[in-house]
Amino acid sequence: MPKDVADAYRNTSSLSFDVFVQVMMRNLGSSARSVTAMFSPMPAEKDGFPNPHGKPLGRLARDLHQTQLYPGENLTILDNKFVQSFEDQLALEKVASANYATRDEKGGVTVPLLKWSSDAFTRAGQAAYFGDLLGRIDPNLTWTFLEFDDLSWQVLFQYPRIVSRRMHAARERLTVGLEKYFSILPEKRGEQAWFTHAMEHEMRTMGINTHDIATMMTTIYWGINTNTRKACFWMLAYLIKHPQLLEQIRRETKPAFATGGLSIDYLKDSCPLLDGVWNETLRHSAFSASVRHITEDTVIGGKTLRKGNRLMIPYRQLHFDEGVFGEDAHDFQPARFERNSKLLRSASWRPFGGGVTMCPGRYIAKESVAIFVAIALRRFDMEFVSGQVFPQGAEGTPVLGIMSIHDGADPLVRITPRQL
């Protein structure tokens, strides 16, 4: 029930997220020393990022994320990085040069849709946070991440290493690349996101070594890239499935290019249908659950939750509640959010979680996907290749946010250049 979910989010005394995070850190290779350091109180009076309440870095990291990702100068810098990356990656010749693309004699290019969006977003996210250096250290690192991410459900299920070797091998290669990056002096790395510098500074101040910094930043890399690539995939899939809606979005976003470049403010403030498609895409594709460790017997919804167990809070059932979203809750209807803006404030609307653990990346996720979609629709016509079936989500596989698809189900899409 939505009320039970809200009650669980409000309870920060006997329902702990920290324990879950610590288990995840250990499963991802963090040393016991670094986990202890991350969750030990820090001095209220210290150098670096302000910490007036003496939070441990494991909690203060959320404040750092908010400083990077909430509306303001740091978010604008990230937005512009994504524009720069997508302007480059969405050149037809660049798309056609990918090893997964096939060019035909009529000038079109066929790509598997999820692989295309995953390639573009992981490259853009890596460059936005770590500059160009990380890609030079390991040109295959983005593909290493995608191999890890597709198996990362094994982390969430805490699979033993003996049956999750491929996932751990990919995760270790990702950590090796990041360790090489953080072994280079900051002034020699070139551009990097504010968060990358600030988080490293806090960890080094606490005496955390370079390997553990790289391991910690592997989880950050995961968080940066796991959901936006899949959100963009689903949004494009729904638009291609509904050509009339696709054309409406193309017309709505056209004025964003009126001055030659792309106005992100226009996409944010003047595209209500684009907003509706984004929200409806999330409603259909979000498949995560929040986890809390029960530190004391706790009553939620009239039921006693016993100390030592874990509480899981799934969202997907909430998003298809016909009592909230209507009898057409299982249909893709972006206009529902324009008809009823209160849906976005409903206790049944949880695409980014809630409470103190609500995802701070919700702004950059929406804006980066809007940027990609606007540029792609301006430059290309898109259609599913004949015989392709609309993808079904892999609902049985746990994820951090947006669900993926089954192996072998990536639909082929043909893109052709438009006259601008």
Order of alpha helices (4+ residues) and beta strands (2+ residues): alpha-beta-alpha-alpha-alpha-alpha-alpha-beta-beta-alpha-alpha-alpha-alpha-alpha-alpha-alpha-alpha-alpha-alpha-alpha-beta-beta-beta-beta-alpha-alpha-alpha-alpha-beta-beta
